[in-house]
Amino acid sequence: MDRYQLREAILERIWRPRIPDVAYPVPAFGVVPDSGRIQTELLQKAIDTASENGGGRVVVPAGHYRTGALRLKSGVELHLASEDTVLTFVNEEVEAHYPVVFSHWEATPCYNFSPLLYACDAQDIALTGKGILDGGADATHWWDWHHQVEEAWSADKKDRQLEDRRALRRMNEEGVPVEERVFGPGHFLRPPFIQPIRCKRVLLKGVTLKNSPMWQLNPVLCESLTVEGMTLSSHGANNDGCDPESCSGVRIAGCRFDTGDDCISLKSGRDRDGREDDRPCEYVLIEGNEFADGHGGIALGSEMSGGIRFVLAEKNRFSSRHLTYALRLKSNARRGGRVEDIILADSVMEHVQGAAIHGTMLYEDGRSGEDLPVFRNITIEKIRARGGDYGIFLEAFEEVPITGLVLRDIRIDGVDQAMRSMNWEDPVVEDVQINGKPFPRPGKVRILGVPVEGHAVQACAEYCGGEGELYFTWEVVRGETGEQKSLEKADWIKAGEGEHFILPKDCLAVRVTALDQKGERESSRSYRVLSRKEAAKEAEGRKRLICRGMLEVGDPAPDRSFITRAKLAQMLLPLAEPILKRDGEALLAMDVAVACGFFAKEEDGGCQPEGTVTRQEMATVAMQACGVNYRNASSTMPVCADVGEVSDNYGTNVARALYFGFMELDEKGCFRPEGLVTVESAVAIINRVADFAGI
């Protein structure tokens, strides 16, 4: 169906809650504003009384109120009457104020501390008004339960939540009955702020949320949900804004998101639980929102094992340069699930840090699993965006390529790299321009083989993930062996055509240009050509790095010596283009490596030039340098015999470096994370990274 049909199909599934026009002011139940007392029982009594009498509006007037967990009941609207109404949820004596209830934690059912505002099996409920709900979380309450592995070089600190998270995941995977999944006292799973479960006709309107322990809005298995005109501002770890989970009939409109994680993230259960329940998140309308900060503006997944379908997002504004991704699809081979029938349209992305459009099946667990996800029937049209590492970044597993992809009427400017199109099947790409260049067009043009005079090399290029015949032309710089020439000033001479090319004897450098049928062209970087004499003296792996400008001929570093950061930084320079400059002067290789994130910053102990590099550090170097920065490193661990020795802050990058083939396990299945990297090993790893990056 087109976007207009989809909009109507969504709206016909949404109804406002039916709440009687009867007011229940909380002062009538003994609630006193600005008293400093914790008034949970009195506030809950007002809610219970209203529900028992057939429903109505529980009115909280101006003032500051302290409370523990509250439970909304059928027929009740909790109304914060004034901008000066502040309901603060206490953060002390957690066990006393947040009793254990049935809930969902990261899309997995369990028993845990109560969400701050909770409802279960209710209908016709609402939270409205102009006031503020303050979750009371800060650096020493709630948020300190979890150390977020946010950036690639995050410090390796204790994460009190981690063991409970892993335990709940094991219970999910092993099918442990939900009644036996009991957390709460003695455990460290932070509750979501607002969580209605199995509710019908839910309205959340106007209220501001701040300082959430974890996810802010997490409706679960709800039907007919409206989130309207809310402000969600909370920057703790995992402080997603609004995460409808396995809900049907959802409208999120006119809200402002300023969050510490994804702004909106649609979900549908995790792993085994989600697949067995098979309850998709469906018929969702996202319109007229402002996305100011967060990992993803509109995210689909990653907990999406039950599927996500029939989603229309239009007329949204993405306004902050701190926003990592505007549209974000994320799953992996452990989650599975389908993302299908999605339309993103008529939206402006003023500033993006990572990519305007980003989708990956390598989120967290990556290829470690047998339940492959599916991305299909995704339309993105009438988009204007600026900034980011990539314009469009969409990748899938080879076994399950992205199908039914439509990219139409898109303008993206100011990005470092235009596109990553991995495993797209027959996409429609119409009127798309990135950095002023039209797409589809040739991309990732490179030369395969080792350029040695008299030897054959091969041209390689991508074509926007689709089919298209490309023509190749070859250019060379001629001169005597050993002659030094600046390639920027050299005379390039056309020397051949076709996919294969034999390098002439007097050739110093070579490059290839790919041309499509419309006349769009892209050229490879320049490769140095080795003489036969030079090639005979160099080890096989070193030859390729020399041709790429990553090593010098006759480099004296012994293969078996341990590589230093200074040496590694010099090898990585061609992967740091455009070379970063400060005040017009080229930076030193170490400065470039740190600025590009290849190494940790000085304050993190990572840039001592003569320091050696461990294998787990090398995994992160490889992932930072390969051109597909996944940014938040998370805390997934690799599959290896010595996984217990891998630090949490390196785990995900180790897993990814193994998946991409940058690094390997030994014959015993061990990664040896603390082993030091030799020059020989670094040459092999950087060659694979450079092949992947297309240089």
C-alpha positions in Angstrom: 0.0 0.0 0.0 1.2 3.6 -0.6 1.8 6.1 2.2 -1.7 7.5 2.2 -3.4 4.1 2.3 -1.0 3.1 5.1 -1.8 6.2 7.1 -5.5 5.5 6.9 -4.9 1.8 7.9 -3.0 3.0 11.0 -5.5 5.6 12.1 -8.5 3.3 11.9 -6.8 1.2 14.6 -6.4 4.0 17.1 -9.1 5.3 19.6 -8.8 7.7 22.5 -9.5 6.3 25.9 -13.0 6.6 27.2 -12.7 8.3 30.6 -15.7 9.8 32.5 -15.7 13.6 33.0 -15.3 13.3 36.8 -12.4 15.0 38.7 -10.6 13.5 41.7 -8.3 16.2 43.1 -5.5 14.6 45.1 -5.7 17.1 48.0 -9.1 15.5 48.8 -7.2 12.3 49.6 -4.7 14.0 51.9 -2.0 14.7 49.4 -0.1 17.9 50.4 2.1 19.7 47.8 5.7 20.7 48.8 5.5 18.7 52.0 8.7 16.8 51.4 7.0 13.6 52.5 6.7 10.5 50.3 3.0 10.3 49.5 2.8 7.1 47.4 -0.1 5.6 49.4 -2.3 8.7 49.2 -1.6 9.2 45.4 -2.4 5.5 44.8 -5.6 5.7 46.8 -6.8 8.5 44.6 -6.1 6.4 41.5 -7.8 3.3 43.0 -10.9 5.2 44.1 -11.4 6.8 40.7 -11.1 3.4 39.0 -13.4 1.7 41.5 -16.0 4.4 40.9 -16.0 3.8 37.2 -13.1 6.1 36.2 -12.2 9.8 36.0 -9.5 12.3 36.1 -7.0 12.3 39.0 -5.9 15.9 39.2 -2.5 16.8 40.7 -2.3 20.6 41.1 0.8 22.8 41.1 3.5 21.8 43.6 6.2 19.3 44.2 5.3 15.8 45.2 7.5 12.8 46.2 6.3 9.3 45.5 7.3 5.7 44.9 5.9 3.5 42.1 2.3 4.2 41.0 -0.1 1.9 39.2 -2.6 3.3 36.7 -6.0 1.5 36.7 -8.7 1.2 34.1 -10.7 4.3 33.4 -8.2 6.7 35.1 -6.4 9.7 33.7 -3.5 11.0 35.8 -3.5 14.7 35.1 -0.6 17.1 36.0 -2.6 20.3 36.0 0.2 22.9 35.9 3.6 23.5 34.4 4.6 23.8 38.1 3.4 20.3 38.9 6.4 18.1 39.5 6.0 14.5 40.6 9.4 13.2 41.7 10.0 9.5 42.1 12.2 8.8 45.0 15.6 7.1 44.4 16.4 5.9 48.0 15.3 2.7 49.6 14.5 1.1 46.2 13.2 -2.1 47.6 10.7 -0.3 49.8 9.3 1.9 47.1 9.4 -0.3 44.0 7.9 -3.7 44.7 8.6 -6.6 42.4 5.9 -6.9 39.6 5.5 -8.7 36.3 7.3 -6.6 33.7 9.4 -6.7 30.6 13.1 -5.8 30.7 14.7 -5.2 27.3 11.8 -6.9 25.7 12.1 -10.0 27.9 9.3 -10.9 30.4 10.4 -11.3 34.0 9.6 -10.2 37.6 11.6 -7.1 38.6 11.4 -3.7 40.4 8.2 -2.0 39.4 8.3 0.6 36.6 7.9 4.1 38.1 4.5 4.4 36.5 3.0 1.0 35.8 -0.2 -0.5 34.4 -1.1 -4.1 33.5 -4.3 -5.5 31.9 -6.0 -2.1 32.1 -8.0 -0.2 29.5 -8.9 3.4 28.9 -5.9 5.0 30.8 -4.1 8.3 30.3 -1.3 10.5 31.5 -1.8 14.1 30.6 -1.0 17.7 31.5 1.7 20.3 31.5 3.7 19.0 34.4 6.9 17.1 34.9 7.6 13.5 36.0 11.2 13.3 37.4 12.5 9.8 37.6 15.2 10.7 40.2 18.0 9.0 38.3 21.5 10.5 38.4 25.1 9.5 38.5 24.8 7.9 41.9 21.2 6.6 41.7 20.0 4.0 39.1 22.5 5.1 36.4 25.4 3.8 38.4 24.0 0.3 38.2 25.2 0.1 34.6 28.5 1.0 32.9 27.6 1.7 29.3 30.3 0.6 26.8 29.5 3.6 24.6 32.6 4.4 22.5 35.2 2.0 21.1 37.8 3.0 23.7 35.5 3.1 26.7 37.1 2.4 30.0 36.8 -1.1 31.4 34.7 -0.5 34.5 32.5 -2.7 36.6 28.9 -3.1 35.4 26.7 -4.2 38.2 23.8 -4.8 35.8 25.8 -7.1 33.5 25.5 -10.4 35.2 21.7 -10.0 35.7 21.3 -9.1 32.1 23.2 -12.2 31.0 21.2 -14.3 33.4 17.9 -13.0 32.0 19.1 -13.7 28.4 20.1 -17.2 29.3 16.6 -17.8 30.8 15.1 -16.5 27.6 17.2 -18.7 25.4 16.6 -21.8 27.6 12.9 -21.3 27.9 12.8 -20.9 31.7 9.2 -20.2 32.8 8.6 -16.5 33.4 7.5 -17.2 37.0 11.0 -18.3 37.7 12.7 -15.2 36.3 12.7 -13.2 39.5 14.9 -10.2 40.0 14.4 -7.2 42.1 16.1 -7.0 45.6 19.7 -8.1 45.4 19.8 -7.5 41.6 20.5 -4.6 39.3 18.1 -4.5 36.4 16.9 -0.8 36.3 13.2 -0.5 35.7 11.7 1.5 32.8 10.0 4.9 33.7 6.5 4.2 32.3 5.4 0.7 31.3 1.8 -0.2 30.5 1.5 -3.9 29.7 -1.4 -5.5 27.8 -3.5 -2.3 27.9 -6.1 -1.0 25.5 -6.7 2.6 24.5 -3.8 4.4 26.1 -3.1 8.2 25.9 0.2 9.8 27.0 0.0 13.6 26.3 1.8 16.8 27.1 3.9 15.7 30.1 7.7 16.1 30.4 9.8 13.2 31.5 13.4 13.6 32.8 16.0 11.5 34.7 14.7 8.1 33.8 16.4 5.0 35.3 16.3 3.2 31.9 13.8 3.3 28.9 11.4 6.2 29.3 8.2 5.0 27.7 7.9 1.3 27.1 4.3 0.2 26.2 4.1 -3.6 25.9 1.5 -5.6 24.0 -0.8 -2.6 24.0 -3.6 -1.8 21.5 -4.5 1.7 20.4 -1.7 3.9 21.8 -1.3 7.6 21.4 1.8 9.5 22.5 1.3 13.2 21.8 3.1 16.5 22.6 5.5 15.0 25.2 9.0 16.1 26.0 11.4 13.2 26.7 14.7 14.5 28.1 16.9 12.0 29.8 20.6 11.3 29.1 21.5 8.2 31.2 22.6 5.0 29.7 19.8 3.2 27.7 17.5 6.2 28.2 15.5 5.5 25.0 12.6 7.9 24.5 9.6 5.8 23.4 9.8 2.1 22.8 6.5 0.5 21.8 6.9 -3.3 22.1 4.6 -5.6 20.2 2.0 -2.9 20.1 -0.7 -2.5 17.4 -2.2 0.9 16.4 0.3 3.5 17.6 0.6 7.2 16.9 3.6 9.2 18.1 3.1 12.9 17.2 4.4 16.3 18.1 6.9 15.1 20.7 10.5 16.3 21.4 13.2 13.7 22.0 16.5 14.6 23.7 17.7 11.2 24.9 20.8 9.2 25.9 19.9 6.4 23.5 17.4 5.8 20.7 14.6 8.4 20.6 11.9 6.1 19.2 12.7 2.4 19.0 10.0 -0.1 17.9 10.4 -3.6 19.4 8.7 -6.9 19.4 10.3 -9.3 21.8 13.8 -10.7 22.1 15.3 -14.0 20.8 13.4 -17.2 21.7 10.6 -15.4 23.7 9.9 -13.0 20.8 9.8 -15.7 18.2 7.5 -17.9 20.2 5.1 -15.1 21.0 5.2 -13.9 17.4 3.6 -10.5 18.2 4.8 -7.9 15.7 4.9 -4.2 16.4 2.6 -3.0 13.7 0.6 -0.1 12.3 2.7 2.7 13.7 2.5 6.4 12.6 5.3 8.7 13.6 4.8 12.3 12.5 5.7 15.8 13.3 8.3 15.1 16.0 11.6 16.8 16.7 14.6 14.6 17.3 17.3 16.6 19.1 19.7 14.0 20.5 20.1 10.3 20.7 21.7 7.3 19.1 18.9 6.8 16.6 16.0 9.1 15.8 13.6 6.4 14.6 15.0 2.9 15.3 13.5 -0.4 14.3 14.9 -3.0 16.6 17.1 -4.4 17.9 14.7 -6.5 20.0 12.5 -7.3 17.1 12.2 -11.1 17.0 8.4 -10.9 16.5 8.8 -8.5 13.6 8.0 -4.9 12.8 5.6 -3.9 10.0 3.4 -1.2 8.5 5.3 1.8 9.8 4.9 5.3 8.4 7.2 8.1 9.6 6.7 11.5 7.9 7.2 15.2 8.4 9.7 14.7 11.2 12.6 17.0 12.0 16.0 15.9 13.1 17.7 19.0 14.4 20.9 18.1 16.4 24.4 17.4 15.2 24.7 15.0 18.1 22.1 12.7 16.7 23.9 9.6 15.4 21.4 8.1 13.0 18.1 9.5 11.7 16.5 6.2 10.6 18.1 3.1 12.1 17.4 -0.6 11.4 19.2 -3.1 13.7 19.1 -6.8 14.2 21.3 -9.8 14.2 21.3 -13.6 13.6 20.3 -14.2 17.2 17.3 -11.9 17.2 15.9 -12.7 13.7 12.6 -11.1 12.9 11.3 -9.1 9.9 11.3 -5.4 9.3 8.9 -4.9 6.4 6.5 -2.4 4.8 8.2 0.7 6.2 7.9 4.2 4.7 10.0 7.2 5.8 9.1 10.4 4.0 9.0 14.2 3.9 11.6 14.7 6.6 14.5 17.1 7.2 17.7 16.0 8.9 19.6 19.2 9.7 22.6 17.5 11.3 23.6 13.9 11.5 26.7 12.5 13.1 26.7 8.9 11.8 24.4 8.4 8.8 21.0 9.8 7.7 19.9 6.2 6.9 21.5 3.4 8.7 20.7 -0.3 8.8 22.7 -3.4 9.8 22.2 -7.0 10.7 25.5 -6.9 12.6 24.2 -5.2 15.7 25.6 -6.6 18.9 25.6 -10.4 18.4 26.1 -10.1 14.6 26.3 -13.4 12.8 26.4 -15.4 16.0 23.1 -17.3 15.6 20.9 -19.1 13.2 17.8 -16.9 13.1 18.5 -14.6 10.3 16.5 -11.3 10.2 14.8 -9.9 7.1 14.6 -6.3 5.8 12.2 -5.9 3.0 9.8 -3.4 1.4 11.4 -0.3 2.8 10.7 3.1 1.1 12.6 6.2 1.8 11.6 9.3 -0.1 11.7 13.1 0.0 14.5 13.4 2.4 16.9 16.3 2.9 19.9 15.7 5.2 23.3 17.0 6.0 26.5 15.6 7.7 27.7 12.3 8.9 30.1 9.5 8.3 27.8 8.1 5.6 24.8 9.3 3.7 23.2 5.9 3.3 24.5 2.8 5.1 22.4 -0.3 4.6 23.9 -3.8 4.9 22.5 -7.3 5.2 23.7 -10.9 5.3 24.4 -12.5 1.9 21.8 -15.2 2.7 19.0 -12.6 3.3 19.6 -9.5 1.1 17.5 -6.4 1.4 14.6 -6.6 -1.0 12.0 -4.2 -2.1 14.2 -1.2 -1.2 13.1 2.2 -2.7 15.3 5.3 -2.4 13.7 8.3 -4.2 14.0 12.1 -4.1 16.9 12.2 -1.6 19.5 15.0 -1.1 22.3 14.4 1.4 25.3 16.8 1.7 28.4 17.1 3.7 29.1 13.4 4.4 32.5 11.7 4.5 31.4 8.6 2.5 28.4 8.5 0.3 27.0 5.0 0.6 27.5 1.5 1.9 25.3 -0.9 -0.1 26.0 -4.4 1.1 23.7 -7.1 -0.3 20.8 -5.1 -1.8 18.7 -7.0 -4.3 17.2 -5.1 -7.2 16.8 -1.7 -5.4 15.0 1.2 -6.9 17.3 4.3 -6.8 15.7 7.4 -8.3 16.7 11.0 -8.1 19.2 10.5 -5.3 22.1 12.9 -4.8 24.8 12.6 -2.2 27.5 15.3 -1.9 26.1 16.6 -5.2 26.7 13.4 -7.1 23.8 11.4 -8.6 23.1 7.8 -7.7 23.2 5.0 -8.8 26.9 5.4 -9.8 30.1 3.3 -9.5 31.5 3.1 -6.0 34.3 1.5 -4.0 36.5 1.4 -7.1 39.8 -0.4 -6.4 42.5 -2.6 -7.9 42.9 -6.2 -7.0 46.2 -8.0 -6.9 49.7 -6.6 -6.3 50.8 -4.1 -8.9 54.2 -5.3 -10.2 55.5 -4.3 -13.6 54.7 -6.9 -16.1 52.0 -8.5 -13.9 48.3 -8.5 -14.4 45.9 -6.7 -12.0 42.1 -6.5 -11.9 39.6 -3.7 -11.5 36.8 -4.0 -9.0 33.8 -1.7 -8.2 30.3 -1.7 -6.7 27.2 -0.3 -8.3 24.9 0.9 -5.5 24.0 -2.7 -4.6 22.2 -3.3 -7.9 23.0 -4.6 -11.4 24.8 -2.3 -13.9 27.4 -2.8 -16.6 30.6 -0.9 -15.8 33.5 0.0 -18.2 37.0 0.4 -16.9 39.9 2.6 -18.1 43.4 2.4 -16.8 46.0 5.2 -16.3 49.6 5.0 -15.4 52.5 7.3 -14.5 55.7 6.3 -16.4 59.3 6.6 -15.4 62.5 4.9 -14.5 62.5 2.4 -11.6 63.2 4.1 -8.3 62.4 7.6 -9.7 60.4 9.7 -7.2 57.4 11.6 -8.5 54.6 13.4 -6.7 51.5 11.7 -8.0 49.6 14.9 -7.5 51.7 16.6 -10.1 52.5 13.6 -12.3 51.3 13.2 -15.8 48.7 10.4 -16.0 48.5 8.6 -19.3 45.6 6.4 -20.5 47.1 3.0 -20.9 44.3 0.5 -21.4 40.7 -0.6 -21.0 38.8 -3.5 -19.6 38.5 -5.3 -16.3 42.1 -6.8 -16.5 45.3 -4.9 -17.2 49.0 -5.9 -17.6 51.3 -3.3 -16.1 54.0 -2.0 -18.5 57.6 -2.2 -17.5 58.3 1.5 -17.1 55.2 2.1 -14.8 55.6 3.9 -11.5 51.9 4.2 -10.5 48.5 3.0 -11.7 44.8 3.9 -11.1 41.6 2.7 -12.7 38.3 4.5 -13.4 34.9 2.9 -13.5 32.3 4.4 -15.9 28.6 3.5 -16.0 26.2 3.7 -19.0 25.0 7.1 -18.0 28.5 8.5 -18.0 29.0 8.7 -14.2 32.5 7.8 -13.1 34.6 7.2 -10.1 38.3 6.5 -9.8 40.4 4.4 -7.5 43.2 5.7 -5.4 46.7 5.7 -6.9 48.7 2.5 -6.3 52.5 2.4 -6.4 53.8 -0.1 -9.0 56.8 -2.3 -7.8 59.6 -3.2 -10.0 60.3 -6.9 -10.3 63.5 -6.4 -8.3 61.7 -4.6 -5.5 58.9 -7.3 -5.5 61.5 -10.1 -5.2 62.9 -8.6 -2.0 59.6 -8.1 -0.2 57.4 -10.6 1.7 54.0 -11.2 0.0 51.9 -9.3 2.6 54.2 -6.3 2.6 54.0 -5.9 -1.2 50.3 -5.0 -1.1 50.8 -2.5 1.8 53.7 -0.8 -0.1 51.6 -0.4 -3.2 48.9 1.2 -1.0 51.3 3.6 0.5 51.2 2.0 3.9 54.8 0.8 4.0 58.0 1.9 2.4 60.2 -0.4 0.2 62.8 -2.1 2.4 61.0 -1.2 5.6 63.4 -2.5 8.3 60.9 -3.6 11.0 61.4 -7.3 11.6 58.3 -9.5 11.1 58.6 -11.1 14.5 59.0 -7.9 16.5 56.0 -6.4 18.3 54.5 -3.5 16.5 54.4 -0.1 18.2 51.5 2.3 18.0 53.8 4.8 16.1 54.5 2.2 13.4 50.9 1.1 13.3 49.7 4.7 13.0 52.0 5.3 10.0 50.5 2.2 8.3 47.0 3.4 8.9 47.4 6.9 7.4 45.8 6.0 4.0 42.7 4.8 5.9 42.4 8.3 7.5 41.6 10.3 4.4 41.0 13.0 4.1 44.2 13.6 6.2 43.1 15.7 9.1 44.8 19.1 9.3 45.1 21.7 12.0 45.9 25.3 11.0 46.8 24.2 7.5 49.5 21.8 8.7 49.4 18.1 8.3 49.2 16.3 11.7 51.7 13.6 12.7 50.6 10.1 12.1 49.9 9.5 15.8 47.7 12.6 16.0 45.8 11.6 12.9 45.2 8.1 14.4 43.9 9.5 17.6 41.8 12.1 15.9 40.2 9.4 13.7 39.5 7.2 16.7 42.0 4.5 15.6 43.7 4.8 19.0 42.4 5.9 22.4 43.0 9.4 23.5 45.9 10.3 25.7 43.7 10.6 28.8 42.6 7.0 28.3 46.2 5.8 28.1 46.1 4.8 24.5 48.6 7.0 22.5 52.1 6.2 23.9 53.9 6.0 20.5 56.3 3.3 21.5 53.7 1.2 23.4 52.9 -2.2 22.1 49.4 -3.3 21.0 47.4 -6.3 22.4 45.2 -8.4 20.1 42.0 -7.2 21.7 43.2 -3.6 21.2 44.1 -4.5 17.6 40.5 -5.7 17.0 39.2 -2.3 18.0 41.9 -0.6 15.8 40.7 -2.7 12.9 37.1 -1.9 13.4 37.7 1.8 13.8 39.8 1.9 10.7 37.8 -0.3 8.3 35.3 2.5 7.3 32.2 1.1 8.9 32.3 2.5 12.3 29.4 1.0 14.4 30.0 3.7 17.1 28.6 2.3 20.3 30.6 -0.8 21.2 28.0 -2.4 23.5 29.0 -5.4 25.5 28.6 -8.5 23.3 31.3 -11.1 23.6 32.9 -13.2 20.9 32.6 -16.9 20.5 36.0 -18.3 21.5 37.4 -20.7 23.9 39.0 -18.0 26.1 36.1 -15.6 26.0 36.5 -15.1 29.8 39.8 -13.3 29.2 38.3 -10.8 26.8 37.5 -7.4 28.4 33.9 -6.3 28.2 34.9 -3.0 26.6 36.6 -4.9 23.7 34.2 -7.8 23.3 32.0 -6.5 20.5 34.9 -5.3 18.4 36.7 -8.6 18.9 33.5 -10.4 17.7 33.2 -8.1 14.7 36.8 -8.4 13.7 36.5 -12.2 13.7 33.3 -12.0 11.7 34.8 -9.7 9.0 37.9 -11.9 8.9 40.3 -9.2 10.0 41.5 -11.5 12.8 41.4 -15.3 13.5 41.3 -17.7 16.3 44.2 -20.1 16.9 44.1 -23.9 16.4 42.6 -24.3 19.9 39.8 -21.8 19.2 41.3 -19.1 21.4 41.6 -15.4 20.6 44.5 -14.7 23.1 43.2 -11.2 23.9 46.3 -10.1 25.8 48.8 -11.5 23.3 50.9 -8.8 21.6 50.6 -8.1 17.9 53.7 -8.7 15.8 54.6 -6.7 12.7 53.9 -9.7 10.5 50.4 -10.1 12.1 49.7 -6.4 11.8 50.6 -6.5 8.1 48.1 -9.3 7.5 45.4 -7.6 9.5 45.8 -4.2 7.9 45.8 -5.8 4.4 42.4 -7.3 5.2 41.1 -4.1 6.6 42.3 -2.1 3.6 40.7 -4.7 1.2 37.4 -4.3 3.1 37.7 -0.5 3.0 38.3 -0.7 -0.7 41.7 0.9 -1.0 
